[in-house]
Amino acid sequence: MKKNQIKSQAPINCAVVGASGYAGAQLVTLIHQHPLLRLSALAVSAASEQHQQSFRQLYPNYAGQCPTSGADNFLSYDELRASQQWSSIELVFLATPHEWSAESVPELLAENKRVIDLSGAFRLQNAAQFKTFYQFNHPAHEYMRQMAYGLPELQRAELVDASGVAVAGCYASAATLSLAPLAQQEWLSGPAIINAVSGVSGAGRKATAANAFCEVSLAAYAIGAHRHQPEIEQALQHPVIFTPHLGAFTRGILATTVVPLQRSLTQTQLDEMYHSFYATADLVNIVSQPPAIAHVTHTPFMHLFAKVIRDGRFVEIVAVIDNLMKGAASGAIQCVNACYQWPDSLGLVNCFGSIDQLGAA
């Protein structure tokens, strides 16, 4: 789309449900600064402590990055749907629990709202697998086919004009994009071994003892049982052994992947493969040295380093993203851009929204 076409298009009215959480708050700032999106309303659970509170009260550091009136107050979901602005809202973002999204997406689609769901409720196509990893029976699994998987670098065609999008998970985004060039060209042999460390913001805003400042260290969790493992395998069509870790920093993910190859590969071949695969991916940078989380915090970018090891029979990949940006909010905006066939970076590059009160990595 040309710049003059973008400038002439009227902004699309949006609502964010679950706007008081970290990912939801990050979404608010990104929507507010997007040239073709207009934030019309914010919503939380009726039982939430933030109900009827203003966004700027909860996140005072965002005073200049959120609406000045109207959409600043947190409505309940029922209040939102009963409000005057509801009929004009075209796009609804859900930064909500999996169970809530699973129940609410069908009714939103029935009302002809375009739904961008940041939960995991509609990511897995296999119903039995969903129950195993999410620990509840999906009430509307038949709607899976209506929800495009939201990883634009790989599923762009499916996202165009999609009525609903299941935004890729944070770990899944980093791991899948790490391996996609090798997977799609059938270089992979045995299971890929993926170890990833996330900042504590990935565990959400709700206070728990495990997430308390004095308790957080570096620990593996959900070994063999993390819900992003089947999501990664579904996207790659290849088995993985995925181990997530929680680290003593605020935001960001570093994923290290080692995978055996079906045949030997030179470093030159690998470099050419990755640069070619991501040549048109505005938000994926192939780098020449192992990246650090600090290189991408508060940005929508992924930095990716790949190296041939063990005489060319294995590849080791290091990827970093911001879990609240590329792994959640900016990933959701990127999906919206794909739905409307706008540039991936529209509203994201040179105007980053950051949760400064969460600090740096």
Residue frames relative to the residue before (quaternion, step in Angstrom):
aa qw qx qy qz dx dy dz
M 1.0000 0.0000 0.0000 0.0000 0.00 0.00 0.00
K 0.4164 -0.7182 0.5025 0.2415 3.56 -0.89 0.95
K 0.6560 -0.5419 0.3569 0.3856 3.57 -1.22 0.58
N 0.6710 0.4997 -0.3200 0.4445 3.60 0.92 -0.81
Q 0.6059 0.5372 -0.3498 0.4711 3.59 1.18 -0.55
I 0.6358 0.5260 -0.3201 0.4654 3.57 1.03 -0.82
K 0.6758 0.5087 -0.2973 0.4429 3.57 0.88 -0.93
S 0.7105 0.4771 -0.2635 0.4451 3.59 1.03 -0.75
Q 0.5983 0.5874 -0.3645 0.4052 3.60 1.20 -0.31
A 0.4524 -0.6829 0.5024 0.2767 3.57 -0.97 0.87
P 0.5293 -0.6406 0.4452 0.3336 3.62 -0.98 0.78
I 0.4113 -0.6992 0.5405 0.2231 3.54 -1.20 0.70
N 0.4123 -0.7233 0.5019 0.2344 3.57 -0.83 0.99
C 0.0906 -0.8159 0.5706 -0.0246 3.55 -0.87 1.09
A 0.1183 -0.7346 0.6576 0.1178 3.51 -1.37 0.38
V 0.2017 -0.7498 0.6167 0.1293 3.56 -1.19 0.63
V 0.1315 -0.7663 0.6262 0.0569 3.57 -0.73 1.11
G 0.7449 0.2575 -0.2425 0.5657 3.57 -0.67 1.13
A 0.2887 0.8252 -0.4457 0.1925 3.54 1.21 0.58
S 0.6090 0.5801 -0.3633 0.4008 3.61 1.19 -0.18
G 0.5960 0.5705 -0.3654 0.4310 3.61 1.22 -0.30
Y 0.7141 -0.4641 0.3006 0.4293 3.56 -1.27 0.23
A 0.6915 0.4544 -0.2889 0.4815 3.61 0.82 -0.93
G 0.6495 0.5232 -0.3151 0.4529 3.58 0.99 -0.82
A 0.6547 0.5051 -0.3088 0.4700 3.57 0.98 -0.83
Q 0.6280 0.5200 -0.3346 0.4725 3.55 1.01 -0.77
L 0.6174 0.5516 -0.3283 0.4548 3.58 1.05 -0.77
V 0.6205 0.5629 -0.3427 0.4252 3.57 0.94 -0.90
T 0.6916 0.4756 -0.2897 0.4600 3.58 0.84 -0.95
L 0.6723 0.5020 -0.3055 0.4503 3.59 0.97 -0.80
I 0.6355 0.5071 -0.3287 0.4805 3.59 1.02 -0.75
H 0.6500 0.5459 -0.3159 0.4238 3.56 0.93 -0.93
Q 0.7554 0.3743 -0.2158 0.4927 3.59 1.01 -0.72
H 0.5072 0.6444 -0.4246 0.3837 3.61 1.28 0.00
P 0.4619 -0.7309 0.4243 0.2690 3.62 -0.71 0.99
L 0.7729 0.3374 -0.1839 0.5049 3.61 1.15 -0.45
L 0.6479 0.4449 -0.3319 0.5217 3.58 1.25 0.37
R 0.1164 -0.7741 0.6188 0.0660 3.56 -1.08 0.76
L 0.3244 -0.7541 0.5411 0.1825 3.58 -0.70 1.09
S 0.1468 -0.8360 0.5276 0.0341 3.56 -0.49 1.24
A 0.8207 -0.0370 0.0700 0.5658 3.59 1.05 -0.67
L 0.2070 -0.7346 0.6342 0.1238 3.52 -1.31 0.59
A 0.0354 -0.8142 0.5796 0.0011 3.57 -1.00 0.76
V 0.0761 -0.7501 0.6555 0.0425 3.52 -1.30 0.60
S 0.6781 -0.4369 0.3718 0.4595 3.55 -1.29 -0.02
A 0.5702 -0.6016 0.4362 0.3503 3.58 -1.10 0.70
A 0.6845 0.4727 -0.2767 0.4811 3.58 1.17 -0.58
S 0.4729 0.7015 -0.4284 0.3175 3.59 1.26 -0.14
E 0.5349 -0.6184 0.4762 0.3237 3.56 -1.12 0.70
Q 0.6741 0.5065 -0.2897 0.4528 3.57 1.18 -0.51
H 0.4038 0.7217 -0.4790 0.2944 3.62 1.23 -0.08
Q 0.8370 0.1026 -0.1571 0.5140 3.56 -0.83 1.14
Q 0.4939 0.5908 -0.4595 0.4427 3.58 1.25 0.19
S 0.4432 -0.6746 0.5035 0.3081 3.59 -1.17 0.38
F 0.6177 -0.5650 0.4071 0.3655 3.53 -1.18 0.64
R 0.6947 0.4801 -0.2930 0.4483 3.58 0.89 -0.86
Q 0.5702 0.5508 -0.3914 0.4672 3.60 1.21 -0.29
L 0.6975 0.4631 -0.2653 0.4781 3.55 0.97 -0.89
Y 0.7882 0.1293 -0.0478 0.5998 3.57 1.04 -0.82
P 0.1137 -0.8469 0.5155 0.0636 3.62 0.40 1.18
N 0.5930 0.5749 -0.3660 0.4289 3.59 1.16 -0.46
Y 0.6649 0.4968 -0.2944 0.4737 3.58 1.29 -0.24
A 0.2540 0.8199 -0.4931 0.1420 3.60 1.22 0.22
G 0.7544 0.3666 -0.2053 0.5043 3.58 1.02 -0.74
Q 0.7017 0.4581 -0.2558 0.4820 3.58 1.27 0.02
C 0.6921 0.3869 -0.2893 0.5363 3.57 1.15 0.60
P 0.6818 -0.4920 0.3297 0.4294 3.62 -1.18 0.34
T 0.4800 -0.6880 0.4700 0.2745 3.56 -1.09 0.71
S 0.8029 0.0124 0.0024 0.5960 3.59 1.16 -0.45
G 0.7431 0.4231 -0.2865 0.4322 3.56 -1.30 0.14
A 0.8306 0.2000 -0.0872 0.5123 3.56 0.10 -1.30
D 0.4996 0.6854 -0.4159 0.3280 3.59 1.24 -0.08
N 0.7003 0.4587 -0.2765 0.4719 3.63 1.06 -0.61
F 0.4395 -0.6918 0.5129 0.2554 3.55 -1.08 0.83
L 0.1792 -0.7602 0.6191 0.0818 3.55 -0.69 1.16
S 0.4813 -0.5615 0.5401 0.4017 3.54 -1.29 0.09
Y 0.6545 -0.5119 0.3652 0.4198 3.58 -1.22 0.37
D 0.6527 0.5059 -0.3203 0.4641 3.61 0.96 -0.81
E 0.6359 0.5155 -0.3287 0.4710 3.59 1.02 -0.76
L 0.6191 0.5445 -0.3386 0.4534 3.56 1.04 -0.78
R 0.7128 0.4589 -0.2676 0.4580 3.59 0.80 -0.99
A 0.6855 0.4540 -0.2847 0.4928 3.60 1.20 -0.44
S 0.5318 0.6676 -0.3894 0.3462 3.58 1.27 -0.20
Q 0.6420 -0.5398 0.3886 0.3812 3.56 -1.27 0.41
Q 0.6920 0.5025 -0.2916 0.4284 3.59 1.00 -0.76
W 0.4686 0.7166 -0.4356 0.2777 3.61 1.21 -0.36
S 0.6715 0.5179 -0.3146 0.4264 3.60 0.86 -0.88
S 0.7014 0.4620 -0.2701 0.4708 3.60 1.12 -0.56
I 0.5640 0.5999 -0.3869 0.4151 3.59 1.27 -0.17
E 0.2102 -0.8048 0.5493 0.0797 3.55 -0.70 1.13
L 0.7934 0.2699 -0.0800 0.5398 3.54 1.04 -0.89
V 0.0481 -0.8018 0.5956 -0.0074 3.60 -0.74 1.08
F 0.1933 -0.7626 0.6113 0.0862 3.55 -0.78 1.12
L 0.1467 -0.7823 0.6013 0.0698 3.57 -0.95 0.92
A 0.0031 0.7563 -0.6530 0.0406 3.56 -0.54 1.23
T 0.3312 0.7835 -0.4129 0.3254 3.49 0.89 1.14
P 0.6545 -0.4902 0.3748 0.4368 3.62 -1.22 0.24
H 0.6580 -0.5348 0.3610 0.3882 3.56 -1.19 0.62
E 0.6687 0.5184 -0.3085 0.4346 3.58 0.85 -0.99
W 0.6631 0.5116 -0.3073 0.4518 3.57 0.95 -0.89
S 0.6565 0.5048 -0.3113 0.4662 3.58 0.92 -0.87
A 0.6330 0.5561 -0.3347 0.4219 3.58 0.95 -0.89
E 0.7118 0.4389 -0.2526 0.4867 3.59 1.04 -0.74
S 0.7463 0.4629 -0.2208 0.4243 3.59 1.01 -0.81
V 0.5631 0.6308 -0.3939 0.3604 3.60 1.06 -0.62
P 0.6555 0.5208 -0.3521 0.4185 3.67 0.78 -0.83
E 0.6898 0.4700 -0.3041 0.4591 3.61 0.88 -0.85
L 0.6273 0.5218 -0.3431 0.4653 3.60 1.09 -0.59
L 0.6434 0.5035 -0.3195 0.4801 3.58 1.00 -0.79
A 0.6365 0.5363 -0.3232 0.4502 3.58 1.05 -0.77
E 0.6863 0.4417 -0.2701 0.5108 3.58 1.21 -0.52
N 0.4906 -0.6990 0.3953 0.3382 3.56 1.32 0.30
K 0.3766 0.6692 -0.5345 0.3531 3.54 1.01 0.85
R 0.3596 -0.6769 0.5868 0.2609 3.57 -1.10 0.64
V 0.1794 -0.8273 0.5312 0.0364 3.56 -0.60 1.21
I 0.0875 -0.7561 0.6479 0.0311 3.54 -0.95 0.99
D 0.0777 -0.8494 0.5215 -0.0228 3.56 -0.11 1.35
L 0.2381 -0.7957 0.5459 0.1106 3.57 -0.63 1.16
S 0.5453 0.5924 -0.4189 0.4198 3.60 1.21 -0.08
G 0.5610 -0.6083 0.4416 0.3468 3.55 -1.31 -0.01
A 0.3459 0.8092 -0.4407 0.1772 3.58 1.29 0.06
F 0.8159 0.2233 -0.0996 0.5240 3.60 1.01 -0.70
R 0.4097 0.7311 -0.4613 0.2913 3.59 1.11 0.58
L 0.7539 0.3878 -0.2090 0.4875 3.60 0.98 -0.79
Q 0.3857 -0.7463 0.5031 0.2028 3.56 -0.84 1.01
N 0.6851 0.4810 -0.2718 0.4747 3.59 1.14 -0.63
A 0.3902 -0.7615 0.4696 0.2175 3.60 -0.46 1.21
A 0.6561 0.5028 -0.3196 0.4633 3.61 0.95 -0.82
Q 0.6401 0.5150 -0.3124 0.4768 3.55 1.01 -0.81
F 0.6117 0.5525 -0.3442 0.4495 3.56 1.04 -0.78
K 0.6702 0.4961 -0.3065 0.4591 3.60 0.85 -0.94
T 0.6411 0.5390 -0.3273 0.4373 3.60 0.98 -0.82
F 0.7889 0.3595 -0.1752 0.4666 3.58 0.78 -1.00
Y 0.7478 0.3661 -0.2216 0.5076 3.61 1.13 -0.52
Q 0.3761 -0.7953 0.4228 0.2173 3.56 1.33 -0.03
F 0.7324 0.2796 -0.3066 0.5397 3.58 0.95 0.85
N 0.5321 -0.6155 0.4776 0.3315 3.55 -1.24 0.51
H 0.4037 -0.7270 0.4998 0.2424 3.56 -0.72 1.04
P 0.3498 -0.7739 0.4862 0.2057 3.63 -0.68 1.02
A 0.8039 0.1937 -0.0842 0.5559 3.61 1.20 -0.33
H 0.1048 0.8471 -0.5157 0.0740 3.55 0.95 0.87
E 0.5652 0.6105 -0.3885 0.3960 3.60 1.16 -0.45
Y 0.6232 0.5462 -0.3378 0.4464 3.59 1.25 -0.31
M 0.3889 0.7386 -0.4730 0.2821 3.59 1.26 -0.07
R 0.6769 0.5205 -0.2946 0.4291 3.57 0.93 -0.91
Q 0.6586 0.5002 -0.3117 0.4678 3.58 1.21 -0.42
M 0.6790 0.4636 -0.2769 0.4973 3.58 1.27 -0.27
A 0.2917 -0.7628 0.5543 0.1604 3.58 -0.44 1.21
Y 0.4607 -0.6637 0.5068 0.3008 3.58 -1.06 0.72
G 0.3260 -0.8233 0.4495 0.1175 3.53 -0.72 1.13
L 0.4077 0.6268 -0.5687 0.3428 3.55 0.15 1.34
P 0.2609 -0.8563 0.4144 0.1641 3.59 0.38 1.28
E 0.5980 0.5794 -0.3772 0.4054 3.60 1.02 -0.62
L 0.7729 0.3311 -0.1611 0.5167 3.58 1.16 -0.61
Q 0.8005 0.2730 -0.1227 0.5192 3.62 1.03 -0.71
R 0.1546 0.8444 -0.5063 0.0822 3.60 1.05 0.59
A 0.6661 0.5196 -0.3204 0.4286 3.61 0.82 -0.93
E 0.6658 0.5048 -0.3020 0.4590 3.59 1.00 -0.81
L 0.6614 0.5318 -0.3047 0.4323 3.59 1.13 -0.59
V 0.5542 0.6228 -0.4033 0.3773 3.60 1.11 -0.57
D 0.8565 -0.0062 -0.0636 0.5122 3.56 -0.73 1.21
A 0.3087 0.7600 -0.5183 0.2418 3.62 1.16 0.41
S 0.4280 -0.7015 0.5077 0.2588 3.59 -1.00 0.81
G 0.7952 0.0524 -0.0288 0.6033 3.56 1.21 -0.50
V 0.1396 -0.7854 0.6008 0.0529 3.54 -1.16 0.70
A 0.2046 -0.7252 0.6453 0.1254 3.54 -1.03 0.91
V 0.2931 -0.7939 0.5084 0.1595 3.57 -0.13 1.31
A 0.5389 -0.6459 0.4374 0.3179 3.58 -0.90 0.93
G 0.5403 -0.6228 0.4649 0.3225 3.57 -1.15 0.65
C 0.6591 -0.5449 0.3479 0.3844 3.56 -1.22 0.48
Y 0.6861 0.4421 -0.2798 0.5055 3.60 0.80 -0.97
A 0.6526 0.5365 -0.3177 0.4305 3.57 0.95 -0.90
S 0.6120 0.5474 -0.3515 0.4497 3.59 1.03 -0.72
A 0.6952 0.4761 -0.2761 0.4623 3.57 0.82 -1.01
A 0.7136 0.4676 -0.2660 0.4488 3.58 0.83 -0.98
T 0.6764 0.5023 -0.3047 0.4441 3.58 0.87 -0.90
L 0.6860 0.4645 -0.2928 0.4775 3.59 0.89 -0.87
S 0.5671 0.5884 -0.3806 0.4328 3.59 1.18 -0.49
L 0.8037 0.3344 -0.1277 0.4754 3.56 0.89 -0.99
A 0.4624 0.7402 -0.4239 0.2423 3.59 1.17 -0.40
P 0.6592 0.5024 -0.3540 0.4331 3.67 0.78 -0.77
L 0.6793 0.4752 -0.2838 0.4819 3.59 0.97 -0.85
A 0.6603 0.5203 -0.3129 0.4421 3.58 0.95 -0.85
Q 0.7107 0.4715 -0.2781 0.4419 3.57 0.81 -0.95
Q 0.7157 0.3842 -0.2529 0.5256 3.59 1.18 -0.43
E 0.4741 -0.7418 0.3864 0.2751 3.56 1.34 0.51
W 0.3146 0.7407 -0.5253 0.2763 3.55 0.82 1.03
L 0.6062 0.6175 -0.3547 0.3540 3.58 1.12 -0.59
S 0.2465 -0.7600 0.5870 0.1306 3.54 -1.10 0.80
G 0.8331 0.0568 -0.0095 0.5501 3.61 -0.16 -1.23
P 0.7567 -0.3683 0.2674 0.4694 3.57 -1.31 -0.06
A 0.4091 -0.6744 0.5581 0.2574 3.55 -1.12 0.73
I 0.2645 -0.7503 0.5873 0.1488 3.58 -0.95 0.92
I 0.0273 -0.8198 0.5696 -0.0517 3.57 -0.51 1.23
N 0.0136 -0.7623 0.6469 -0.0131 3.55 -0.82 1.06
A 0.0220 0.8209 -0.5665 0.0683 3.57 -0.66 1.09
V 0.1871 -0.7702 0.6041 0.0830 3.54 -1.09 0.84
S 0.1141 -0.8005 0.5874 0.0349 3.57 -0.86 1.01
G 0.5130 -0.6006 0.5162 0.3311 3.51 -1.25 0.52
V 0.6564 -0.5760 0.3325 0.3563 3.54 -1.19 0.60
S 0.5237 0.6218 -0.4285 0.3943 3.63 1.16 -0.27
G 0.5650 0.6088 -0.3757 0.4111 3.58 1.22 -0.42
A 0.6435 0.5169 -0.3182 0.4663 3.57 1.23 -0.38
G 0.5973 -0.6035 0.3482 0.3972 3.58 1.28 0.02
R 0.6324 -0.5851 0.3894 0.3257 3.52 -1.38 0.28
K 0.5593 0.6270 -0.3904 0.3763 3.58 1.16 -0.53
A 0.4393 -0.7220 0.4749 0.2454 3.57 -0.81 1.02
T 0.0829 0.7548 -0.6478 0.0610 3.55 -1.02 0.94
A 0.6357 -0.5358 0.3839 0.4018 3.56 -1.19 0.45
A 0.6541 0.5408 -0.3172 0.4231 3.58 0.97 -0.85
N 0.7287 0.4189 -0.2330 0.4892 3.58 1.15 -0.60
A 0.4373 0.7148 -0.4498 0.3090 3.58 1.27 -0.03
F 0.6664 -0.5450 0.3392 0.3794 3.57 -1.12 0.75
C 0.7306 0.4415 -0.2499 0.4571 3.59 0.84 -0.94
E 0.6810 0.5057 -0.2853 0.4462 3.59 1.22 -0.36
V 0.6345 0.5679 -0.3429 0.3967 3.59 1.03 -0.75
S 0.0068 -0.7800 0.6241 -0.0438 3.56 -0.88 1.02
L 0.5339 -0.5220 0.4290 0.5083 3.57 -0.35 -1.29
A 0.1905 0.7998 -0.5368 0.1895 3.55 -0.43 1.19
A 0.4307 -0.6551 0.5560 0.2760 3.52 -1.17 0.70
Y 0.0109 -0.7922 0.6100 0.0098 3.57 -1.17 0.52
A 0.8288 0.2167 -0.1693 0.4873 3.57 -1.32 0.32
I 0.1278 0.8304 -0.5316 0.1073 3.58 0.98 0.85
G 0.8433 0.0896 -0.1129 0.5178 3.55 -0.72 1.11
A 0.7530 0.3870 -0.1921 0.4963 3.57 1.26 -0.07
H 0.4371 0.7065 -0.4717 0.2955 3.61 1.18 0.15
R 0.5381 -0.6795 0.4056 0.2902 3.57 -0.90 0.97
H 0.6235 0.5430 -0.3651 0.4278 3.61 1.14 -0.31
Q 0.5094 0.6510 -0.4352 0.3569 3.62 1.18 -0.29
P 0.7120 0.4131 -0.2953 0.4850 3.67 0.70 -0.87
E 0.5862 0.5705 -0.3704 0.4400 3.59 1.13 -0.53
I 0.6504 0.4999 -0.3038 0.4847 3.58 0.99 -0.87
E 0.6724 0.5018 -0.2970 0.4559 3.58 0.90 -0.94
Q 0.6319 0.5296 -0.3270 0.4618 3.57 1.03 -0.76
A 0.6850 0.4909 -0.2852 0.4566 3.59 0.93 -0.89
L 0.7552 0.3935 -0.2001 0.4846 3.57 0.98 -0.87
Q 0.2420 -0.7628 0.5408 0.2590 3.57 1.20 -0.61
H 0.6254 0.4669 -0.3400 0.5247 3.54 0.99 0.96
P 0.4950 -0.6773 0.4508 0.3052 3.62 -0.96 0.79
V 0.0571 -0.7774 0.6257 0.0302 3.54 -1.16 0.70
I 0.2335 -0.6955 0.6511 0.1945 3.53 -1.34 0.35
F 0.0474 -0.8506 0.5202 -0.0608 3.51 -0.22 1.36
T 0.0138 -0.7903 0.6122 -0.0197 3.57 -0.84 1.01
P 0.1809 -0.7919 0.5755 0.0949 3.60 -0.52 1.16
H 0.1401 -0.7694 0.6188 0.0748 3.56 -1.23 0.55
L 0.2755 -0.7241 0.6044 0.1856 3.55 -1.19 0.59
G 0.1589 -0.8250 0.5405 0.0436 3.55 -0.69 1.14
A 0.5508 -0.6273 0.4556 0.3092 3.55 -1.29 0.41
F 0.5562 0.5213 -0.4583 0.4569 3.54 0.60 1.19
T 0.6490 -0.6057 0.3190 0.3319 3.55 -1.18 0.50
R 0.8330 -0.0680 0.1095 0.5380 3.57 0.62 -1.08
G 0.5884 0.5630 -0.4402 0.3781 3.54 -1.20 0.62
I 0.1492 -0.7523 0.6341 0.0989 3.53 -1.33 0.45
L 0.0738 -0.7385 0.6676 0.0585 3.52 -1.13 0.81
A 0.0573 -0.8044 0.5910 -0.0160 3.56 -0.66 1.17
T 0.1021 -0.7764 0.6211 0.0320 3.56 -0.86 1.05
T 0.0593 -0.8168 0.5728 -0.0347 3.55 -0.68 1.16
V 0.0548 -0.7613 0.6452 0.0328 3.56 -1.04 0.85
V 0.0490 0.8151 -0.5722 0.0768 3.57 -0.79 1.00
P 0.3924 -0.6983 0.5408 0.2568 3.62 -1.00 0.79
L 0.3362 -0.7508 0.5426 0.1700 3.54 -1.18 0.68
Q 0.5641 -0.6027 0.4474 0.3440 3.56 -1.21 0.48
R 0.7817 0.0274 0.0043 0.6230 3.55 1.20 -0.58
S 0.6307 -0.5689 0.3646 0.3817 3.57 -1.16 0.48
L 0.1474 -0.7812 0.6064 0.0163 3.51 -1.20 0.75
T 0.3356 -0.7314 0.5503 0.2229 3.60 -0.97 0.76
Q 0.6333 -0.5274 0.3967 0.4042 3.56 -1.25 0.38
T 0.6237 0.5421 -0.3405 0.4485 3.59 1.01 -0.75
Q 0.6512 0.5080 -0.3104 0.4707 3.58 0.97 -0.85
L 0.6530 0.5170 -0.3077 0.4599 3.56 0.97 -0.89
D 0.6508 0.5163 -0.3166 0.4579 3.58 0.90 -0.91
E 0.6682 0.4990 -0.3011 0.4625 3.57 0.89 -0.93
M 0.6310 0.5494 -0.3276 0.4389 3.57 1.02 -0.83
Y 0.7218 0.4472 -0.2566 0.4618 3.58 0.79 -1.03
H 0.6507 0.5050 -0.3253 0.4645 3.59 0.95 -0.80
S 0.6610 0.5001 -0.3057 0.4686 3.58 0.99 -0.79
F 0.6607 0.5297 -0.3113 0.4313 3.58 0.89 -0.96
Y 0.7915 0.2904 -0.1372 0.5200 3.59 0.94 -0.89
A 0.2642 0.8091 -0.4919 0.1830 3.59 1.21 0.40
T 0.7722 0.3126 -0.1741 0.5250 3.60 1.03 -0.71
A 0.5062 0.6364 -0.4257 0.3969 3.60 1.27 0.20
D 0.3247 -0.8053 0.4652 0.1721 3.57 -0.13 1.31
L 0.7814 0.3741 -0.1644 0.4716 3.57 1.05 -0.75
V 0.6277 0.4614 -0.3523 0.5187 3.59 1.26 0.34
N 0.0955 -0.8014 0.5903 0.0129 3.56 -0.68 1.14
I 0.2492 -0.7348 0.6132 0.1477 3.58 -0.83 1.01
V 0.1062 -0.8301 0.5474 0.0062 3.58 -0.58 1.17
S 0.5076 -0.6968 0.4413 0.2492 3.55 -1.22 0.59
Q 0.7371 0.2750 -0.1903 0.5872 3.58 1.31 -0.12
P 0.6211 -0.5401 0.3850 0.4175 3.63 -1.09 0.53
P 0.3477 -0.7766 0.4884 0.1937 3.61 -0.66 1.05
A 0.3257 -0.7082 0.5912 0.2069 3.53 -1.37 0.33
I 0.6351 -0.5419 0.3893 0.3891 3.56 -1.17 0.56
A 0.6188 0.5748 -0.3426 0.4114 3.58 1.02 -0.78
H 0.5889 0.5943 -0.3640 0.4093 3.59 1.18 -0.45
V 0.8012 0.2966 -0.1324 0.5026 3.61 1.13 -0.54
T 0.4435 0.6974 -0.4790 0.2958 3.64 1.14 -0.12
H 0.8246 0.1583 -0.1926 0.5077 3.53 -1.07 0.95
T 0.6557 0.4581 -0.3361 0.4972 3.62 1.15 0.46
P 0.4968 -0.6620 0.4696 0.3074 3.61 -1.23 0.32
F 0.5271 0.6857 -0.3778 0.3306 3.58 1.28 0.09
M 0.2243 -0.6913 0.6608 0.1872 3.49 -1.44 0.34
H 0.1573 -0.7529 0.6312 0.1005 3.56 -1.01 0.87
L 0.0922 -0.8239 0.5571 -0.0483 3.54 -0.79 1.13
F 0.0398 -0.7813 0.6224 -0.0233 3.55 -0.87 1.08
A 0.0157 -0.8085 0.5876 -0.0262 3.60 -0.80 0.99
K 0.0203 -0.8122 0.5812 -0.0457 3.56 -0.90 0.98
V 0.3982 -0.6818 0.5655 0.2382 3.55 -1.06 0.85
I 0.0012 -0.7951 0.6059 -0.0255 3.59 -0.91 0.92
R 0.8070 0.2969 -0.2027 0.4685 3.57 -1.37 0.13
D 0.7057 -0.4968 0.2616 0.4321 3.57 0.71 1.16
G 0.7148 -0.4978 0.2524 0.4213 3.54 1.01 0.82
R 0.5863 0.5991 -0.3703 0.4002 3.60 1.23 0.12
F 0.7386 0.2611 -0.1890 0.5920 3.59 1.30 -0.08
V 0.1658 -0.7393 0.6376 0.1396 3.53 -1.31 0.40
E 0.1472 -0.7563 0.6312 0.0886 3.54 -1.07 0.82
I 0.0997 -0.8071 0.5817 -0.0126 3.53 -0.85 1.06
V 0.0957 -0.7638 0.6362 0.0520 3.56 -1.03 0.86
A 0.0015 -0.8019 0.5958 -0.0444 3.56 -0.78 1.07
V 0.0759 -0.7821 0.6165 0.0494 3.56 -1.12 0.70
I 0.0492 0.7549 -0.6533 0.0299 3.53 -1.16 0.77
D 0.4474 -0.5895 0.5699 0.3572 3.54 -1.36 0.08
N 0.4252 -0.7441 0.4531 0.2454 3.59 -0.56 1.13
L 0.6918 0.4558 -0.2843 0.4825 3.61 1.11 -0.56
M 0.6893 0.4341 -0.2697 0.5135 3.57 1.26 -0.33
K 0.7969 0.2373 -0.1368 0.5384 3.62 -0.02 -1.22
G 0.7077 0.4582 -0.2587 0.4714 3.59 1.09 -0.68
A 0.7957 0.1705 -0.1066 0.5713 3.61 1.24 -0.01
A 0.8583 0.2214 -0.1260 0.4454 3.59 -0.24 -1.30
S 0.7214 0.3951 -0.2746 0.4981 3.62 0.72 -0.93
G 0.5636 0.5679 -0.3841 0.4608 3.58 1.20 -0.45
A 0.6460 0.5114 -0.3102 0.4742 3.58 1.05 -0.79
I 0.6505 0.4993 -0.3137 0.4786 3.59 0.97 -0.84
Q 0.6197 0.5367 -0.3369 0.4630 3.58 1.02 -0.77
C 0.6318 0.5201 -0.3235 0.4750 3.60 1.06 -0.75
V 0.6297 0.5189 -0.3300 0.4747 3.59 0.99 -0.80
N 0.6352 0.5283 -0.3274 0.4585 3.57 0.93 -0.88
A 0.6586 0.4988 -0.3058 0.4732 3.58 1.01 -0.81
C 0.6158 0.5615 -0.3453 0.4316 3.60 0.99 -0.82
Y 0.7714 0.3416 -0.1665 0.5104 3.56 0.94 -0.94
Q 0.4348 -0.7245 0.4237 0.3262 3.57 1.36 0.14
W 0.3521 0.6865 -0.5334 0.3468 3.53 0.94 1.00
P 0.6443 -0.5018 0.3794 0.4350 3.63 -1.18 0.27
D 0.6141 -0.5805 0.3931 0.3625 3.59 -1.02 0.79
S 0.7553 0.4358 -0.2105 0.4420 3.55 0.88 -0.99
L 0.4095 0.7322 -0.4711 0.2723 3.61 1.24 -0.06
G 0.8314 0.1540 -0.1479 0.5131 3.57 -0.76 1.07
L 0.6935 0.4813 -0.2635 0.4669 3.59 1.27 -0.06
V 0.7391 0.3931 -0.2298 0.4963 3.58 0.87 -0.88
N 0.8329 0.1483 -0.1834 0.5006 3.54 -0.99 1.03
C 0.7523 0.2601 -0.2170 0.5651 3.59 1.21 0.34
F 0.0712 0.8456 -0.5242 0.0722 3.55 0.84 1.02
G 0.2515 -0.7160 0.6255 0.1809 3.53 -1.17 0.71
S 0.0115 -0.8248 0.5650 -0.0194 3.61 -0.78 0.90
I 0.3830 -0.6914 0.5603 0.2476 3.52 -1.12 0.69
D 0.1721 -0.8452 0.4987 0.0858 3.54 0.29 1.30
Q 0.6284 0.5436 -0.3593 0.4248 3.58 1.05 -0.62
L 0.6050 0.5200 -0.3647 0.4803 3.57 1.29 -0.15
G 0.4649 -0.7061 0.4289 0.3185 3.58 1.24 -0.25
A 0.6023 -0.5414 0.4426 0.3851 3.51 -1.34 -0.05
A 0.6703 -0.5002 0.3592 0.4141 3.55 -1.30 0.26
